[in-house]
Amino acid sequence: MESDAEGTGAPERAAIELPASWSWAELDDLRSADERPVTDGPFGSNLATRHYTHSGPRVLRLQNIGDGEFRDVRTHIPESHFERLAVHEAREGDLVIASLGDDLPRACIVPEHVGPAIVKADCIRFRAHPEVSTEWLLRALIAPATKQHAAASLRGIGRARLGLNGIRSLPVPVPPAAEQRRIADALDTRLARLARIEERLVTAQQHLARLGDMVMVAAATGILASDSDPQHVTLDNSPGVTDGELPPLATGWRWARLQDIADVVGGVTKDSKSQDDSGLPEVPYLRVANAQRARLDLSQVTKIRVAPKALKKLRLRAGDLLMAEGGDRDKLGRGWIWEDQIKECIHQNHLFRARVQEHATQPKLLGWYVNSAARSWFEANGKQSVNLASISISKVKMLPVPVPSADRDDQKAFVALGERVFSRFHRLTDACEQGLAHVTALRRILLSEAFAGRLVPQDPHDEPAEDLLKRIRAEREAAEAERKEARRAAAQARRKEKQAAAGPPTATPPPASHTPLPEGEQTTLPLEFTE
């Protein structure tokens, strides 16, 4: 191998001091002797969606490759197509590496239950040498130092890509074979424990989210603050919308249409002509990305040029409710209350603004309802195009909304109670997020410690990694020499077959002599010498 100061990955190698029995290698140095150099899967011209079937051999795609785990997303092709692409076969125990997407190099091990399978484009199959632990190599590929090295080699616009040469040359710190197995076992135990903790935290988050929706509905319908039994209150049907089953209300509450208690308008449409007019005022404006479920994300707010008349009409005020007009179907209507965070701010045409009439209800009560119980109403009344869903302003105006009693103090008390309950939820959800962040940090630390040689003790009786690498290199060179000899013999055999098929060459008879020699005389042939 090259010295640590040379070759690919030199900065990473210099930054990590390995134990004496370890050595650096590149990924391609660790492949099986009978395995050809790392290659990509077949491209779309050879394997396209039209080839997929409901059963048969599997196709392993980017969707199957998690960061250290195999995702069981099933795609199949016919047996005949599998046979034509058998050179790209992935077997149980092979590594499959993603060369496109996020968090590269993502990798996983093909599990036993997959059966016959091939890899598709942008998926790299790697078959390690039998003396190299595949479980250890997987962890080495997804270790922070390897990802840091890969980040410097990424290319592409939009989705990042790690080329074949970048994958082949990934620097890997190689411990002795016995220590590889000890590291893999230790990591499996510790990472499995972290995975269980992570799973419980995610489950807690999901329970909190569902419970939070229930609290929002209870707060928005008055039930959270009511001692009496909830009542089912009817609302007259309106043509053009489907109301479905409405939730019960607290005593004294009623149903109304959104247009009865609020002024609903669309936003500004961005056009290039206005944006080129430097005489128009430039103001911040909110987009669909800013309107999240029961919150506003103002981390990125862009600006737009608008006419003074449009600015006056669309300028946001404290208490305005913003709702998404388009996007995924389950995100229609999501949004939250504007609280004058930015001065002179307006909103785009893909957001609706509802300005509640004075004393009709508290904006937060309306916001809680829109982001909880009203979600099914938006889904039922939206329309779906090829990629996106949307809902018209005329339908949004017909949204059924719960209306409390006219007593303004009571309305404020409902909001105050809901805020107290939600502050507890926020503390719990924050604790879950902090726990998940700790799990991510611990996982990163474990991998870093493992591949710096500090996770398990070294055994002086282990064969040094350099000896293992030399043996792998010698086996690979011998196997390549055998393949070359086999190719040469096959080429010679083809030439002989071709010659045999053409038949023996036809002999040309010597020219006949027209002057007979006298009997008993000899003739002398002239000789010509050339230098």
QUIJOFEN-V236752 format. One record per residue. N is the residue number from 1. RES is the residue in one small letter. SS is DSSP state (2 for helix, 1 for strand, 0 for the rest). OMEGA is omega in degrees with one decimal (NA if undefined). Layout:
((N	RES	SS	OMEGA) (N	RES	SS	OMEGA))
//
This chain:
((1	m	0	177.8) (2	e	0	177.6) (3	s	0	-176.2) (4	d	0	-178.0) (5	a	0	-175.8) (6	e	0	171.0) (7	g	0	-178.7) (8	t	0	176.7) (9	g	0	-177.3) (10	a	2	179.5) (11	p	2	-179.6) (12	e	2	-179.0) (13	r	2	-178.1) (14	a	2	-175.5) (15	a	2	-176.7) (16	i	0	177.2) (17	e	0	-176.2) (18	l	0	172.4) (19	p	0	-174.0) (20	a	0	-176.5) (21	s	0	-179.5) (22	w	0	174.6) (23	s	1	173.5) (24	w	1	173.6) (25	a	1	169.7) (26	e	1	-175.3) (27	l	2	-176.5) (28	d	2	177.1) (29	d	2	-171.9) (30	l	2	-178.6) (31	r	1	179.8) (32	s	0	-177.4) (33	a	0	-179.5) (34	d	0	179.6) (35	e	0	176.3) (36	r	0	177.3) (37	p	0	-176.3) (38	v	0	178.0) (39	t	0	-179.5) (40	d	1	175.4) (41	g	0	-179.1) (42	p	1	-177.9) (43	f	0	-172.5) (44	g	0	179.6) (45	s	0	178.9) (46	n	0	-176.0) (47	l	0	-177.0) (48	a	0	-177.7) (49	t	2	-178.2) (50	r	2	179.9) (51	h	2	-173.8) (52	y	1	178.9) (53	t	1	-178.9) (54	h	0	-179.5) (55	s	0	-179.0) (56	g	0	178.4) (57	p	1	-175.8) (58	r	1	169.7) (59	v	1	178.6) (60	l	1	-176.1) (61	r	0	178.6) (62	l	2	-179.4) (63	q	2	-179.7) (64	n	2	-170.8) (65	i	1	171.3) (66	g	0	-179.5) (67	d	0	-178.2) (68	g	0	-179.3) (69	e	0	177.1) (70	f	1	178.2) (71	r	0	-171.7) (72	d	0	173.4) (73	v	0	-167.6) (74	r	0	173.3) (75	t	0	-173.8) (76	h	1	173.6) (77	i	1	178.6) (78	p	0	178.7) (79	e	2	-178.7) (80	s	2	179.2) (81	h	2	178.3) (82	f	2	-178.7) (83	e	2	179.3) (84	r	2	-177.1) (85	l	0	-174.0) (86	a	2	178.5) (87	v	2	179.9) (88	h	2	-177.3) (89	e	1	173.5) (90	a	0	-176.7) (91	r	0	175.6) (92	e	0	178.6) (93	g	0	175.9) (94	d	0	170.0) (95	l	1	172.6) (96	v	1	-172.2) (97	i	1	177.2) (98	a	1	176.4) (99	s	0	-177.8) (100	l	1	175.1) (101	g	0	-174.7) (102	d	0	169.8) (103	d	0	-178.4) (104	l	0	-2.5) (105	p	0	170.3) (106	r	0	-179.0) (107	a	1	175.7) (108	c	1	177.7) (109	i	1	178.3) (110	v	0	-177.5) (111	p	0	-174.2) (112	e	2	-170.2) (113	h	2	-174.8) (114	v	2	-179.2) (115	g	0	-179.3) (116	p	0	-177.1) (117	a	1	170.3) (118	i	1	176.6) (119	v	1	179.4) (120	k	1	179.8) (121	a	0	178.3) (122	d	0	173.7) (123	c	1	-176.0) (124	i	1	175.1) (125	r	1	177.6) (126	f	1	179.9) (127	r	0	-173.6) (128	a	1	174.2) (129	h	0	-177.4) (130	p	0	-179.2) (131	e	0	177.0) (132	v	0	179.6) (133	s	0	179.7) (134	t	2	179.0) (135	e	2	177.2) (136	w	2	-177.8) (137	l	2	176.6) (138	l	2	-179.4) (139	r	2	179.3) (140	a	2	-178.8) (141	l	2	-177.9) (142	i	0	177.9) (143	a	0	-177.5) (144	p	2	-177.8) (145	a	2	178.9) (146	t	2	178.9) (147	k	2	178.4) (148	q	2	176.8) (149	h	2	-177.5) (150	a	2	-177.5) (151	a	2	-179.8) (152	a	0	-177.0) (153	s	0	-177.4) (154	l	0	176.1) (155	r	1	178.7) (156	g	0	178.2) (157	i	0	-176.9) (158	g	0	179.1) (159	r	0	-178.5) (160	a	0	179.1) (161	r	1	174.1) (162	l	0	-174.1) (163	g	0	-179.6) (164	l	2	179.9) (165	n	2	177.8) (166	g	2	178.6) (167	i	2	179.9) (168	r	2	-173.5) (169	s	0	178.1) (170	l	0	-179.2) (171	p	1	-177.3) (172	v	1	173.8) (173	p	1	-171.4) (174	v	1	172.2) (175	p	0	172.6) (176	p	0	-175.7) (177	a	2	-179.6) (178	a	2	179.9) (179	e	2	174.8) (180	q	2	-179.0) (181	r	2	178.4) (182	r	2	178.8) (183	i	2	-179.0) (184	a	2	179.7) (185	d	2	-179.3) (186	a	2	178.9) (187	l	2	179.2) (188	d	2	-178.6) (189	t	2	-175.9) (190	r	2	-179.9) (191	l	2	176.3) (192	a	2	177.7) (193	r	2	177.5) (194	l	2	179.4) (195	a	2	178.4) (196	r	2	177.4) (197	i	2	-179.7) (198	e	2	179.8) (199	e	2	179.9) (200	r	2	178.3) (201	l	2	178.3) (202	v	2	177.5) (203	t	2	177.5) (204	a	2	177.1) (205	q	2	-179.7) (206	q	2	177.4) (207	h	2	179.4) (208	l	2	179.4) (209	a	2	178.8) (210	r	2	178.9) (211	l	2	177.3) (212	g	2	175.9) (213	d	2	179.4) (214	m	2	179.2) (215	v	2	178.1) (216	m	2	178.4) (217	v	2	-179.1) (218	a	2	179.1) (219	a	2	-175.8) (220	a	2	-179.3) (221	t	0	177.1) (222	g	0	-175.2) (223	i	2	-178.3) (224	l	2	-176.6) (225	a	2	-173.8) (226	s	0	175.2) (227	d	0	-177.2) (228	s	0	179.3) (229	d	0	177.9) (230	p	0	-176.9) (231	q	1	173.4) (232	h	0	-177.2) (233	v	0	-176.6) (234	t	0	176.7) (235	l	0	-179.7) (236	d	0	177.8) (237	n	0	178.3) (238	s	0	-179.5) (239	p	0	175.9) (240	g	0	178.8) (241	v	0	177.0) (242	t	0	-176.2) (243	d	0	-176.0) (244	g	0	-179.2) (245	e	0	-179.5) (246	l	0	-179.4) (247	p	0	177.7) (248	p	0	-178.5) (249	l	1	173.3) (250	a	0	-179.6) (251	t	0	179.7) (252	g	0	178.6) (253	w	0	-179.8) (254	r	1	175.4) (255	w	1	174.0) (256	a	1	172.6) (257	r	1	-176.7) (258	l	2	-179.0) (259	q	2	178.8) (260	d	2	-175.5) (261	i	2	-176.1) (262	a	1	172.6) (263	d	1	-175.4) (264	v	1	179.9) (265	v	1	172.4) (266	g	0	-175.7) (267	g	0	-176.2) (268	v	1	175.2) (269	t	0	-178.3) (270	k	0	176.4) (271	d	0	-173.7) (272	s	2	-178.6) (273	k	2	179.3) (274	s	2	-176.9) (275	q	2	178.3) (276	d	0	-178.3) (277	d	0	-178.0) (278	s	0	179.1) (279	g	0	179.5) (280	l	0	178.3) (281	p	1	178.1) (282	e	1	-174.9) (283	v	1	175.0) (284	p	1	176.5) (285	y	1	-176.3) (286	l	1	178.9) (287	r	0	179.9) (288	v	2	-179.4) (289	a	2	179.2) (290	n	2	-176.4) (291	a	1	178.2) (292	q	1	-177.8) (293	r	0	177.1) (294	a	0	175.4) (295	r	1	174.1) (296	l	1	176.5) (297	d	0	-176.1) (298	l	0	-179.4) (299	s	0	177.1) (300	q	0	179.3) (301	v	0	-178.8) (302	t	1	-178.2) (303	k	1	-177.5) (304	i	1	175.2) (305	r	1	-179.1) (306	v	1	175.5) (307	a	0	179.8) (308	p	2	-179.9) (309	k	2	178.9) (310	a	2	177.8) (311	l	2	179.7) (312	k	2	-177.8) (313	k	2	-170.3) (314	l	2	-179.2) (315	r	0	-177.5) (316	l	0	175.6) (317	r	0	176.4) (318	a	0	-179.5) (319	g	0	177.5) (320	d	0	176.3) (321	l	1	178.0) (322	l	1	-176.8) (323	m	1	-178.1) (324	a	1	178.2) (325	e	0	-175.6) (326	g	1	-178.6) (327	g	1	172.6) (328	d	0	-173.7) (329	r	2	-178.2) (330	d	2	179.1) (331	k	2	177.7) (332	l	0	177.0) (333	g	0	-177.6) (334	r	0	179.9) (335	g	0	-177.5) (336	w	0	-171.9) (337	i	1	174.3) (338	w	0	-176.9) (339	e	0	176.8) (340	d	0	178.8) (341	q	0	-178.9) (342	i	0	-179.6) (343	k	0	176.0) (344	e	0	-177.2) (345	c	0	176.0) (346	i	1	-178.2) (347	h	1	-178.0) (348	q	1	-175.1) (349	n	0	178.3) (350	h	0	171.8) (351	l	1	171.5) (352	f	1	175.3) (353	r	1	175.9) (354	a	1	179.3) (355	r	1	-173.1) (356	v	1	176.8) (357	q	0	-173.9) (358	e	0	177.6) (359	h	0	-177.3) (360	a	0	176.7) (361	t	0	174.8) (362	q	0	-178.0) (363	p	2	-178.5) (364	k	2	175.3) (365	l	2	178.2) (366	l	2	179.9) (367	g	2	178.2) (368	w	2	-178.7) (369	y	2	-178.4) (370	v	2	-176.8) (371	n	0	179.7) (372	s	0	-174.6) (373	a	0	-176.3) (374	a	0	-177.8) (375	r	2	-180.0) (376	s	2	178.1) (377	w	2	178.9) (378	f	2	179.7) (379	e	2	-178.1) (380	a	2	-174.2) (381	n	2	175.3) (382	g	0	176.3) (383	k	1	-174.2) (384	q	1	170.2) (385	s	0	-177.2) (386	v	0	-174.9) (387	n	0	-172.0) (388	l	0	173.6) (389	a	1	178.0) (390	s	1	177.5) (391	i	0	-176.1) (392	s	0	179.3) (393	i	2	179.4) (394	s	2	177.5) (395	k	2	180.0) (396	v	2	178.8) (397	k	0	-178.9) (398	m	0	178.9) (399	l	0	174.1) (400	p	1	-179.6) (401	v	1	177.5) (402	p	1	-177.9) (403	v	1	179.7) (404	p	0	176.4) (405	s	0	-175.4) (406	a	0	-177.9) (407	d	0	-175.4) (408	r	2	179.1) (409	d	2	177.0) (410	d	2	179.6) (411	q	2	179.1) (412	k	2	178.8) (413	a	2	177.1) (414	f	2	-179.6) (415	v	2	-178.1) (416	a	2	178.7) (417	l	2	179.3) (418	g	2	-179.8) (419	e	2	178.0) (420	r	2	179.8) (421	v	2	-178.0) (422	f	2	177.0) (423	s	2	175.6) (424	r	2	177.0) (425	f	2	-178.5) (426	h	2	177.9) (427	r	2	179.1) (428	l	2	179.3) (429	t	2	176.6) (430	d	2	179.0) (431	a	2	177.4) (432	c	2	-179.8) (433	e	2	177.7) (434	q	2	177.6) (435	g	2	178.5) (436	l	2	176.9) (437	a	2	177.2) (438	h	2	178.5) (439	v	2	178.9) (440	t	2	-179.9) (441	a	2	179.4) (442	l	2	178.4) (443	r	2	179.2) (444	r	2	-179.8) (445	i	2	178.9) (446	l	2	-179.0) (447	l	2	178.7) (448	s	2	179.6) (449	e	2	-178.0) (450	a	2	-173.9) (451	f	0	164.3) (452	a	0	176.1) (453	g	0	-175.6) (454	r	0	-178.2) (455	l	0	178.8) (456	v	0	-179.1) (457	p	0	175.5) (458	q	0	176.9) (459	d	0	-177.7) (460	p	0	-179.6) (461	h	0	178.8) (462	d	0	174.0) (463	e	0	179.7) (464	p	0	-178.7) (465	a	2	-179.5) (466	e	2	177.4) (467	d	2	177.0) (468	l	2	-178.6) (469	l	2	177.1) (470	k	2	179.9) (471	r	2	178.4) (472	i	2	-179.1) (473	r	2	-179.4) (474	a	2	179.0) (475	e	2	-178.9) (476	r	2	178.4) (477	e	2	178.4) (478	a	2	179.4) (479	a	2	178.9) (480	e	2	177.0) (481	a	2	177.7) (482	e	2	179.5) (483	r	2	178.2) (484	k	2	179.0) (485	e	2	178.3) (486	a	2	178.6) (487	r	2	179.2) (488	r	2	178.9) (489	a	2	179.3) (490	a	2	178.9) (491	a	2	178.2) (492	q	2	179.7) (493	a	2	179.0) (494	r	2	178.6) (495	r	2	178.9) (496	k	2	178.4) (497	e	2	-179.5) (498	k	2	178.6) (499	q	2	179.4) (500	a	2	179.9) (501	a	2	-179.3) (502	a	2	179.4) (503	g	0	-178.7) (504	p	0	178.9) (505	p	0	-179.7) (506	t	0	-178.5) (507	a	0	178.7) (508	t	0	-178.3) (509	p	0	179.1) (510	p	0	-179.0) (511	p	0	-179.4) (512	a	0	178.2) (513	s	0	-179.3) (514	h	0	-179.2) (515	t	0	-178.8) (516	p	0	-178.8) (517	l	0	175.3) (518	p	0	-177.3) (519	e	0	176.6) (520	g	0	179.7) (521	e	0	174.4) (522	q	0	177.6) (523	t	0	178.3) (524	t	0	178.6) (525	l	0	177.9) (526	p	0	177.6) (527	l	0	180.0) (528	e	0	-179.5) (529	f	0	175.6) (530	t	0	178.8) (531	e	0	NA))
//
